[in-house]
Amino acid sequence: MTIDHETSPAEHADFAPQEAWDAIATGYAEHVAPGEQSLSAAALRLVGLSPGERFLDVAAGPGGLGLAAARLGATVLATDWAPQMVTQFESRARSEGLSEASAAVMDAHALDLEDDRFDVTGSQFGVMLVPDQALALREMVRVTRPGGRVLLVAYGPPAEFEVLQVFIRALQAVAPGFEGLPDPPPLEFQVSDPDVLRERLVAAGLRDVQVDTTQQERLELATGQELWDWMLFSNPITAIILDDVGVSEADRATMRAVVESVVRERAEGSGVAVLTSPLNIGWGRKGDLR
């Protein structure tokens, strides 16, 4: 499939190739995706997904919104450009007996789907980080029926993203010269400002746009290893940064020790450390045909 990006992926230093997402698919399904399901259900409640509706999950990874939608009784198609993510989705759907959930390899910038097909189209932590988000959002709107809804779940301000701040602290323990996120920050935070998210949803052709900033992603962790695994498998950018900085195996052990100390400190008294991340959940309605 030929993809006409308004902005080339090569222009983004933080843009991870398809192979990098394939490489973390199994780890994502094991260490990251299970903790996202309560958030997925909350987002689908906000957009009002009903049993029997047709739901498209774009840049779904190994589950995301798609599995939660299927559990609610929707007929689901999940798409992702990484074949191993699609494989993981299919495996998880089979294990739960979700017969109305299917998946296909597809790029968010060029969905190989007919117009006006789905009642609800959504993306959680997927389209938030594509290099040409405006194009991907237009594609999401295109394949949604008139009167249907489009949903995007993305991270809020990086300064309040506690896992990210722990990672930066651990990396600076072995690389004191590391200054943190660049300015502007990586693609993951391109709609961390709720006003920017609202503007992009409106520009994509949606009406009655709303952006909820009251939800948080909550990671409940018993050990530093759990947090380290989440860092490594939630996004290929983690490994890319470690390689770029030249972090050795000994350095990684030092970083893991820092992560472990943070979890112990936060878990004191309860046995469970809770780290939160702010979210922007935006949705709107595709205009009816006149």
N, C-alpha and C positions, 0 to 999 in steps of 0.2 A: 504494500500500500504506500502510495506517495503522499507525503504530508507537507503541506505548504504552511510552514510556521511564519508568523509575522516576525518573530524573534527566534533566531537560530539557537538550538540548545548549546551549541559550541560556544556561544557568547556568555554562557553562565558557568563560572568556574565550579559552582556547587551543584551542577546538574549531573546526576548519576546515570550512567547508561543502563540499558535494559539488563545487561548481564549482571550488573551489580545488584539489581533488585532480585533477579533469579537466585543469586548466591545467598541471599538472606531469607528467602521465602520460608524454608522449613523453620528457621529460628524465629521468624516473625510469627508464624502460626503457633509456635509453642510458647514463646515468652512474652509476646506483645498482644496479639489479637484477643486472647481470652479476657484480658482486663478492659477491653474496649466495649464489651457487649452491653453493659448497663448504660453507657453513654449513647450507644447506637439506639437503644430502645427509647431513651429520653428524647433524642433528636427526632425520631419517627413520630413520637407523640406530638411534638411541636408542629410538625407538618401535617398531622392528621391522617396518617396512612391507615386505610381500612382493609379488612379481609377481602380478598377477591380482586383488589386493585393490581394493576401491572406496574412493577417497580423495576427500575434500572439503576444498578450500582456502578458508577463510573470510577475507574482507578481503584477498584475494590480491594486490592490486596487479597489476603486469604480469607476474608470474611466481611469485616466492616459492617456497613449497613445491610448488606444483602442477606446475611444469615438472620439477623434480627427481623428483617422484613418478612422473610419466609416463615419464621416462627409465628408471626402475627397473621399468617394466612394469605399473604400476597403471593402473586406469581412473579418470580424474580429471575432476572438476567443480570449476572455480574460480569463486568468486563475489566480487563487489566492488560497492559501491554507486555507484562512479564509472564511467559508461559508457566513458569513454576508457581507463580502466585495463583494462576487459574487452577492448576493442578491441586494446590492446597485447598482452595475454595471447594472444589468438587469433592475432595476427600472428606472435608468437614461436613458438607451437606449430606453426603451418603451416610456418614456415621450417625447423623441425627435423624435420618429418614425423611429429609426434606425433599420430597419428590417434585415439588413445584419450583425448585431452585436449579438453575443451570448457569453455565459460565462460558465465556469465549474470550480469546485473545483479541484485543482491540486497543488502538491508541485513542486517548481521550480527545486528541485534536482532530480526529477524523473517524467518527463512529460509523461503522458500516451497517447502518440501520435506517429504516425508512422514517420519514417525517411523521410526527403526531401519533406515535405508537404507545407511549407510556403515560399512565396516570400520574406517577411520581418518579422523578429522576433525582438521584442524590449522589453525593460523594463525601466521604469522611476521611480526612487526612490524605487525600489523593490529589484531586484537582487543585487543592491549596498550593501544591508545589510544582505544577507543570510550568514550563517556560513561557508558554503563550496561553495564559489563563483566560484572557478575553475570548480567544477562539474556542477553547474548551467549554466555556460557559455558553457560548452561542450554540455549540453542538448539543449541549444538554437541553437547552430550550427547544432546539429544532425537533428533537425526537420526542418531546413531551406534547401530549394532546392539548389543544386549546382548552383553557380552564384548569389544566393540570398544574402541579406544583414542582418546583425545582429547589433542592436543598443542598447547602454546602456547609460542612463543618470544618473549621480551621482553627489554628492556634492564635491566641491573642498576643499581647506584648512579650517579647522574649525575656525582658528583665524579670518578669514574673513567672517564667517557666522554670520551675525549681529543678527538674532533672537536668536541664541544660546548664543551669548555674553550677550544679554539683560537678558536671562533666568539665566545665571550664576550670573550676577550682582544682580538680584532680589533675588536669592537663598542665596547669600552671605550676603544679608541684614538681613536675619533671621538665617543664619547658617554661621557665619564668618569663621569657620574652614573648610568649603567646599573649596577644592583646585581647582575645575574645572575638566576638562576632564583628565582621566588617560592616562598614556603613556605605551603602544600604545593606541590611542583613540578608541572609540567604532566602531563596525562593519560598521556603517553608513559612516565612513571615510576611509575604507580600500583601496579605489582607489582615494583618494583625491589628490594624486600625479599623474599627467597625464601620466608620464612615466610608473608608475605601471599599470595604466589602459591599456595603449598600450601593455605592455608586456603580460598582462592576455588575451587580445583579440587575440594576435598572438598565444599564447600558446593554446588557445581553438581551433585553426585551421583556423583562418581568414587571408585573404590576403588584401593588399591595405588598411591597417588600418590607420584611421585618428582619431585624438582627437582634438576637438574644445574646447578652453578655453575662448572664447570671450563672451559667453552667461552668463546671470545672472538670478537667480530667483528674481523677484521683488514682494514684498508684499506691497500693498497700503492699508493703515489703517487709519480709521477715529477716532477710540477709542482704549483705552487700552484693553477693553474687547475683541475686535476683535483679538488683538495680543495674549491675554491670551488663548482664545479659540483655536487659531492656535497652540500654544505651547502644549496644553493638548491633542488635537485630531490628531496631525500630526504623533505621534509615541508613543507607550505605554511606552517607556523608560522614558518619562517625569513623569508619575505617579509612575513608579518604583523608580526613584530617590527621589521623594518627600516622598514616604513611607519609603525608606531606611534611609533617613536623619532624619525622624521623624518630618516632617513639620505639624504643627497643623492647624486647620481652621483659627485661629487668625493669624498665620504666613502667611497663603496663602493670607489673606486680605492685609497684609503688602506687600507681593510680588506683588499683583495686583496693589497696589498703586505705587510701583516703576515702573512697566510696563506702567501704565497710564502716569506717569511723563515723561517717555522716549518718548511716542507717542506724548504728547502735545508739548514737546520740538522740536521734529523732524517735527511736522506738522505746526509749527508757521509760519504764513504768507500765507500758502496755504490751510490749513485745512486738508491736507492729509499727513501722515507720510509714507515715502518709506524706507523699509529695504531690503537690497539685500543680496544674497548669491552667491558665486562663483560656477560655474558648470564645470564639465568635461563631454562632450558628445563625446562618442567614437563609431565608427562603422567600419565595414569591410565587405569583401565579402567572401562567402564560395567558395572554389576552385571548378572549374568545374571538372566533372568526365572525366578521360582520358582512 
